[in-house]
Amino acid sequence: MAVNAGRHGHPFFKSLCEFALRLIAHIQRNGCDRLINSPLDETLIPFQSCIQGYGYEVNEYSKKDYADGLRETVQTLMKSIPGYRCFIAEFKMNEDQTTAHTALGHSERFYKKTEEGIALSEWIAAAVDGRQIQNVGLSLLK
């Protein structure tokens, strides 16, 4: 996948939405229609801030910017990919008010049920088994 220089001259995507549009094209060619994420991801927030030229930091602006980009990305993917499904989770906050980047393995986050009553482990198992899955956590993308 080719990349363009970002708004500050960095060799990355200009926005999360630009990335999503390129991801859609890649998915349409190669398949894939699932996303698991958190609107307060402790790894992706400072990463996005850095590639946009603001430094590798977590602050209120970078958290809002990332959450807005994730919402726009999910909306774009849902409109563009028939059957697209996502699991958006807001796990326990850490000291900088972000959430863990991963939730696999023996993590409590992997088995904890969301407000919709579905655990990430159940959602992944259903997807792998080819069973119908639903979008989870869309209300977190306000």
SEKE-67864 format. One record per residue (C-alpha): x negated, z negated, y. Coordinates in nm, 3 decimals. Example, Ala and Ser with C-alpha at 12.3 -4.5 7.8 and 13.67 -1.06 7.14 Angstrom:
// SEKE-67864
<r><east>-1.230</east><up>-0.780</up><north>-0.450</north></r>
<r><east>-1.367</east><up>-0.714</up><north>-0.106</north></r>
This chain:
// SEKE-67864
<r><east>0.000</east><up>0.000</up><north>0.000</north></r>
<r><east>-0.157</east><up>0.103</up><north>0.331</north></r>
<r><east>-0.161</east><up>-0.138</up><north>0.624</north></r>
<r><east>-0.166</east><up>-0.090</up><north>1.000</north></r>
<r><east>-0.339</east><up>-0.297</up><north>1.264</north></r>
<r><east>-0.119</east><up>-0.586</up><north>1.379</north></r>
<r><east>-0.025</east><up>-0.648</up><north>1.739</north></r>
<r><east>-0.359</east><up>-0.820</up><north>1.799</north></r>
<r><east>-0.565</east><up>-0.556</up><north>1.623</north></r>
<r><east>-0.576</east><up>-0.729</up><north>1.285</north></r>
<r><east>-0.562</east><up>-0.496</up><north>0.983</north></r>
<r><east>-0.231</east><up>-0.637</up><north>0.857</north></r>
<r><east>0.137</east><up>-0.571</up><north>0.906</north></r>
<r><east>0.283</east><up>-0.616</up><north>1.253</north></r>
<r><east>0.560</east><up>-0.834</up><north>1.118</north></r>
<r><east>0.711</east><up>-0.975</up><north>0.806</north></r>
<r><east>0.990</east><up>-0.719</up><north>0.843</north></r>
<r><east>0.739</east><up>-0.431</up><north>0.847</north></r>
<r><east>0.594</east><up>-0.575</up><north>0.529</north></r>
<r><east>0.947</east><up>-0.594</up><north>0.381</north></r>
<r><east>1.016</east><up>-0.230</up><north>0.460</north></r>
<r><east>0.695</east><up>-0.125</up><north>0.287</north></r>
<r><east>0.774</east><up>-0.361</up><north>0.002</north></r>
<r><east>1.115</east><up>-0.196</up><north>-0.038</north></r>
<r><east>0.952</east><up>0.144</up><north>-0.075</north></r>
<r><east>0.708</east><up>0.001</up><north>-0.330</north></r>
<r><east>0.991</east><up>-0.171</up><north>-0.522</north></r>
<r><east>1.201</east><up>0.145</up><north>-0.524</north></r>
<r><east>0.908</east><up>0.332</up><north>-0.679</north></r>
<r><east>0.798</east><up>0.062</up><north>-0.922</north></r>
<r><east>1.090</east><up>-0.179</up><north>-0.973</north></r>
<r><east>1.136</east><up>-0.551</up><north>-0.890</north></r>
<r><east>1.430</east><up>-0.712</up><north>-0.723</north></r>
<r><east>1.366</east><up>-1.089</up><north>-0.706</north></r>
<r><east>1.215</east><up>-1.320</up><north>-0.443</north></r>
<r><east>1.146</east><up>-1.693</up><north>-0.454</north></r>
<r><east>1.049</east><up>-1.864</up><north>-0.131</north></r>
<r><east>1.097</east><up>-2.150</up><north>0.115</north></r>
<r><east>1.164</east><up>-2.110</up><north>0.488</north></r>
<r><east>0.901</east><up>-2.380</up><north>0.547</north></r>
<r><east>0.625</east><up>-2.258</up><north>0.311</north></r>
<r><east>0.304</east><up>-2.454</up><north>0.385</north></r>
<r><east>0.080</east><up>-2.161</up><north>0.291</north></r>
<r><east>0.265</east><up>-1.861</up><north>0.431</north></r>
<r><east>0.340</east><up>-2.011</up><north>0.774</north></r>
<r><east>-0.024</east><up>-2.049</up><north>0.882</north></r>
<r><east>-0.117</east><up>-1.724</up><north>0.704</north></r>
<r><east>0.139</east><up>-1.529</up><north>0.906</north></r>
<r><east>0.027</east><up>-1.706</up><north>1.224</north></r>
<r><east>-0.332</east><up>-1.607</up><north>1.152</north></r>
<r><east>-0.261</east><up>-1.241</up><north>1.082</north></r>
<r><east>-0.064</east><up>-1.224</up><north>1.405</north></r>
<r><east>-0.372</east><up>-1.346</up><north>1.591</north></r>
<r><east>-0.266</east><up>-1.702</up><north>1.671</north></r>
<r><east>-0.502</east><up>-1.885</up><north>1.437</north></r>
<r><east>-0.440</east><up>-2.056</up><north>1.105</north></r>
<r><east>-0.204</east><up>-2.321</up><north>1.229</north></r>
<r><east>0.129</east><up>-2.489</up><north>1.168</north></r>
<r><east>0.337</east><up>-2.579</up><north>1.472</north></r>
<r><east>0.701</east><up>-2.555</up><north>1.572</north></r>
<r><east>0.658</east><up>-2.198</up><north>1.696</north></r>
<r><east>0.482</east><up>-2.076</up><north>1.379</north></r>
<r><east>0.745</east><up>-2.245</up><north>1.158</north></r>
<r><east>1.032</east><up>-2.086</up><north>1.351</north></r>
<r><east>0.859</east><up>-1.747</up><north>1.359</north></r>
<r><east>0.806</east><up>-1.754</up><north>0.982</north></r>
<r><east>1.163</east><up>-1.869</up><north>0.907</north></r>
<r><east>1.304</east><up>-1.597</up><north>1.135</north></r>
<r><east>1.086</east><up>-1.338</up><north>0.962</north></r>
<r><east>1.191</east><up>-1.456</up><north>0.617</north></r>
<r><east>1.560</east><up>-1.435</up><north>0.716</north></r>
<r><east>1.511</east><up>-1.081</up><north>0.850</north></r>
<r><east>1.316</east><up>-0.984</up><north>0.537</north></r>
<r><east>1.582</east><up>-1.117</up><north>0.299</north></r>
<r><east>1.859</east><up>-0.943</up><north>0.496</north></r>
<r><east>1.666</east><up>-0.615</up><north>0.488</north></r>
<r><east>1.598</east><up>-0.643</up><north>0.115</north></r>
<r><east>1.962</east><up>-0.729</up><north>0.039</north></r>
<r><east>2.082</east><up>-0.423</up><north>0.230</north></r>
<r><east>1.822</east><up>-0.191</up><north>0.078</north></r>
<r><east>1.801</east><up>-0.288</up><north>-0.289</north></r>
<r><east>2.115</east><up>-0.289</up><north>-0.502</north></r>
<r><east>2.129</east><up>-0.606</up><north>-0.709</north></r>
<r><east>1.856</east><up>-0.779</up><north>-0.508</north></r>
<r><east>1.858</east><up>-1.156</up><north>-0.566</north></r>
<r><east>1.661</east><up>-1.440</up><north>-0.408</north></r>
<r><east>1.604</east><up>-1.809</up><north>-0.458</north></r>
<r><east>1.539</east><up>-1.978</up><north>-0.125</north></r>
<r><east>1.455</east><up>-2.345</up><north>-0.161</north></r>
<r><east>1.382</east><up>-2.630</up><north>0.072</north></r>
<r><east>1.182</east><up>-2.875</up><north>-0.130</north></r>
<r><east>1.058</east><up>-3.216</up><north>-0.024</north></r>
<r><east>0.872</east><up>-3.201</up><north>0.309</north></r>
<r><east>0.507</east><up>-3.295</up><north>0.334</north></r>
<r><east>0.343</east><up>-3.465</up><north>0.635</north></r>
<r><east>0.344</east><up>-3.155</up><north>0.858</north></r>
<r><east>0.712</east><up>-3.092</up><north>0.779</north></r>
<r><east>0.651</east><up>-2.793</up><north>0.555</north></r>
<r><east>0.716</east><up>-2.747</up><north>0.185</north></r>
<r><east>0.490</east><up>-2.673</up><north>-0.109</north></r>
<r><east>0.398</east><up>-2.309</up><north>-0.166</north></r>
<r><east>0.450</east><up>-2.322</up><north>-0.542</north></r>
<r><east>0.701</east><up>-2.496</up><north>-0.763</north></r>
<r><east>0.601</east><up>-2.402</up><north>-1.115</north></r>
<r><east>0.480</east><up>-2.596</up><north>-1.415</north></r>
<r><east>0.570</east><up>-2.961</up><north>-1.452</north></r>
<r><east>0.656</east><up>-2.995</up><north>-1.084</north></r>
<r><east>0.969</east><up>-3.188</up><north>-0.994</north></r>
<r><east>1.054</east><up>-2.894</up><north>-0.767</north></r>
<r><east>1.077</east><up>-2.662</up><north>-1.068</north></r>
<r><east>1.357</east><up>-2.863</up><north>-1.230</north></r>
<r><east>1.542</east><up>-3.011</up><north>-0.932</north></r>
<r><east>1.888</east><up>-2.866</up><north>-0.876</north></r>
<r><east>1.971</east><up>-2.714</up><north>-0.539</north></r>
<r><east>2.290</east><up>-2.779</up><north>-0.342</north></r>
<r><east>2.439</east><up>-2.488</up><north>-0.541</north></r>
<r><east>2.362</east><up>-2.680</up><north>-0.862</north></r>
<r><east>2.092</east><up>-2.442</up><north>-0.991</north></r>
<r><east>1.733</east><up>-2.538</up><north>-1.067</north></r>
<r><east>1.452</east><up>-2.288</up><north>-1.010</north></r>
<r><east>1.365</east><up>-2.318</up><north>-1.381</north></r>
<r><east>1.720</east><up>-2.216</up><north>-1.478</north></r>
<r><east>1.726</east><up>-1.929</up><north>-1.229</north></r>
<r><east>1.396</east><up>-1.787</up><north>-1.355</north></r>
<r><east>1.502</east><up>-1.827</up><north>-1.720</north></r>
<r><east>1.827</east><up>-1.640</up><north>-1.652</north></r>
<r><east>1.641</east><up>-1.359</up><north>-1.471</north></r>
<r><east>1.387</east><up>-1.326</up><north>-1.751</north></r>
<r><east>1.664</east><up>-1.324</up><north>-2.014</north></r>
<r><east>1.843</east><up>-1.046</up><north>-1.825</north></r>
<r><east>2.144</east><up>-1.266</up><north>-1.747</north></r>
<r><east>2.333</east><up>-1.235</up><north>-1.420</north></r>
<r><east>2.174</east><up>-1.441</up><north>-1.143</north></r>
<r><east>2.305</east><up>-1.522</up><north>-0.799</north></r>
<r><east>2.143</east><up>-1.566</up><north>-0.463</north></r>
<r><east>2.051</east><up>-1.929</up><north>-0.405</north></r>
<r><east>1.982</east><up>-2.101</up><north>-0.074</north></r>
<r><east>2.091</east><up>-1.831</up><north>0.169</north></r>
<r><east>2.234</east><up>-2.107</up><north>0.391</north></r>
<r><east>1.873</east><up>-2.222</up><north>0.453</north></r>
<r><east>1.805</east><up>-1.896</up><north>0.639</north></r>
<r><east>2.010</east><up>-1.991</up><north>0.945</north></r>
